[in-house]
Structure formats: C-alpha cells, structure tokens
Amino acid sequence: DNIKYMLGKRHVEGFPTLEIMGFAEFEGVTAAACWETMENHSTRMEWDANMAEFRPIVTCTTPSIGKSGSWHEVCYSKTKFPFPLSARDCVYNKYISLDFEKGIFFCVWRPCTHPDCPKQKKVTRSWSYGAQFMFQMPGNKMRVWQAGTGDPKGH
C-alpha cells in the first residue's frame, strides 16, 4: 500500500540494445535508508537474489560513511539467473553524489574494462549505461527514478 511504481522497457527492432526505465515512490523511507538498500554492496547482496557478486574494484575518491559528498568507483557486478539464461557480469565506472541533508542521491554509470576483471567463460559480459536519482519528498516520501540502456546479449 505504501509503494507506487511504474516500470517499462523498449526494444527497437534491428538494434541490440534494450532500454529500461522505472519509477517508484515509498512512504516512510529516508534518503539514507534508500541509499543503504540500493547501493551498499553488502546490503544489496542480502536482498537481491539475482546478485552473485557486487563489489567495488577501485574507489577513486573516498566517501565519508554517513556523510554527504561525491565520489567515483569502478565496480564489478555479476548476476545469476535460472536456466536457460546465462550469468551476466559488468565492469563499470560509477559516479555518485549524495546529500543526506537535502535527501538527494544521484548516480550515473557507464561500462569500462579493468585488468582485475577479465571476461569469464560461461558468463556474458553485459554493456550498459544508466542513471539513478532518489530524492526525499515532503511528508516522509522517497521517490526513486532509474533508467538504463545496454546490450543484454553481451559485448
């Protein structure tokens, strides 16, 4: 009852990419709690059954825990799916800006390569770009918007 959401996807014939967009509104959720649930690597592994691995490889600028600020990480994620889908992984730059006082979080990501994460056998290397924006609304509501595009068949 306290969650409103929309989810959509689009595939254009002849192009390998898939576009996914989503919007959700939660009541009684703070920016800090939303951030912790979505972007904290260990917390994400606890609730997302499709995540096989999710970790930073390199933190280029270090955030202060629980503090506002901006930083950049190179991350690795690997998902697992039931048969017949194969596992997917991705190496990406993630740029983050977080302001707990205003209740605003913004994150964009783009694919990259890293020598510590070579391609693996039987794992499809996905290639995606995305953005996520969360902000606190009056009345203790949290809005989350996310959009991404990529080639789920691999790169």
N, C-alpha and C positions, 0 to 999 in steps of 0.2 A: 504493500500500500504506500510505502514511503519512497518508492523508486519510480521515476518516469524515464523512459528510454526510447531511442529510435536507432535503428541500425540499417544500413543499406550497403549494397555492393553493386558494382557496374563492371561489365566486361565488354569491350568493344571488339567486334569480330575483326580478325586479321591482326590484332595487336596482342602480344603475350602478357601484357600487364593486367592486373586486377586492382580496382580501386575500392577501398573500404572506408566508410565513414560511420561514426557513431556519436551519439549524444546521450547523456544521462543526467538526471537531477536526483540528488539524495537529500533527504531531510535528516537533521541531527548529526551531520558529519562535518568535521573540521577539515581545513586545508592540510594540517599536519597528519591527521589520520588517513586522509585520502592519499597523500604523498607516500606515507609508510606502506599502505596496502598495495599501491601500484608500482612504485619504483624502488623500494628497498629490496635488494636482491634476495636475501634470505626469507623475508616475509612473502615475497612473490612465489617462491618455491613451495611454501607451506599451503597456499590456497589454490594455485593454478596447476591442476593435474596434468596439463599438456606440457609443462615446462620440465625438461630433463636436466637442463643446465642453464644458469643465468648468472653472469658474473662480470665485473669489470676486469679488463686486462690491464689497462693503464689509466690512472687518474691523473690527468694533465694539470688540473688545478684542484686543490683540495678543499672540499666544503667543510664548514664547521657544523658538527652534528647539532641539529635542532636550531640552527641559525639561518637567517636569510642570506642569499648570495647567488653567485653564478659560478658554474664550473663546467668542465669538459671531461668526458670519459670516453675511452674506447672500450666497447663491451662485446661480449660473446653470449649468444643465446642459442639454445638447441631445444627443439620441441619434439615430442613423440606423439604419434597418432596410432589408432587401431589400424590393422590391416584393412585395406590394401594400400593405404598411404604410407610413404616412407618418411623417416625423420627428416626434419629441416633444421639447418643452422644458419646463423647470420653473424657477421662481424660488422660493427657499425660505430661511427662517431656519434656521441650523444651530447648535445649542448643543453644545459639546464639553467633555468633562472627561477629562483624561489624566494618569495616574500611572505613569510608567515604573518607578519603584522597586517598586511593588506589581504592575506588569504589568496594569493595568486601564485600559480605554478605554471611554467611554460617549458616544454621540452621539444626539441626537434632532433631527428636522427637521419643519418644518411649512411649508405654502405661504404665499407672500406676493406682493406686487407691488412693483415698483421702477421708477422713471421711466427708468432707463438700459436697461431690458429690456422694451420694448413687445412685444406679440404680433406674430408674423411671418406673412406669407402662406405657405400650404402647410406650416405647422408647427403641430401640435396642442399647445396648452398643457395639460399634464397637471397634476393637482392631487393631491398625495399627502402623507401623514403617515407617519413612520417612526421607528424606533429601532434602534440597533446597539450591541451590547455585546461586548467582547472581554476575555478575561482569561487570564493565564498560569496554567497548572496545574503541579503537581509533575511531575517527570520531563521537563521541557522540552517540554510540550504547550501548545498555544494553542487555546482554544475561542472560537468566534465565533457569536453569535446575532443574527439580524436579522429584523425584522417591519415590514411596511408595508401601508398601505391607501390606495387612491386610485381615481380615475376615469380609466382609460386612454383613454377616448374624448374626454377634454378637458373644459375648464371655460370 
